[in-house]
Amino acid sequence: MRRGARCSVAPARLPLPVADTPERSLASRLFGWTRRGDGTGGGGRDAGPPVGTKVLAKLLAALAHREAPVVLDLGPVVGSNVSFLGEQLGCKLRVEDLFADIDRLTREQRLDTLSEFLAARFSCEHESLDAVLCWDVLDYMDKKAAAVLSQQVVRWVKPGGVVLCFFSTVATPAPVYTRYVIADTNHLLYRTAPAAHGKRTVYQNRDIERLFEGLGVTESFLLLNKTREVLLRKKAPAAAKP
């Protein structure tokens, strides 16, 4: 297995260590990190039965033939997701919980600095990632901050790499986050948790295309729960003519 590219944050932003568990110990051995608590806990609750997902299988298929793909997850740590992705892909998974960052900035009344924060938040190498799981984090940002993040994501993804995003098609101001727990290839569990504020922005299709200029939308599905699932891909360079 080749060494995956690293994606790190400044030490000052790292959370306090959390207690180890057998599941987290396994994740640490497989993927080389132990960061925040498992997203399956922390007072969240299930919002109902498993929800069908159209894009997860497409993402897995896009990565299936890549050796030890490097995946960046911008949501909270979910131990079962770590296990699932490890079994399916043998990937190196990095987790950087932007929801926690947004919550902290909101509580500190500094959410207006989110754009500047995101510009300095990561140290990812150019074209070092095979996939990015954005989930619905962009819904919680204004368009300026979303543009800062999405432009970085475009730079990080390798040619042929993919980005998964969820977008709400209706305004949902309720102050909750959703942790997306992979049940199987075709289903997710939606586990809700309190948030400092609700979703701020509803994006139209043209907004998504502008945000991720340099990537192409390969899959877009509107679910019955008013969520649009989107998979984007960076075009591979054209083969040189002999």
Secondary structure, DSSP 8 states (H G I E B T S, - for coil): ----------GGG--------HHHHHHHHHHS---S--TT-TT-EE-SS-EE-SHHHHHHHHHTTSSS-EEEE-S---HHHHHHHHHHH--EEEE--HHHHHHHHHHTT-GGGHHHHHHHH----TT-EEEEEEETGGGGS-HHHHHHHHHHHHHHEEEEEEEEEEEESS---SSEEEEEEEEETTEEEEEEEE-SS-------HHHHHHHTTTEEEEEEEE-TTSEEEEEEEE--------
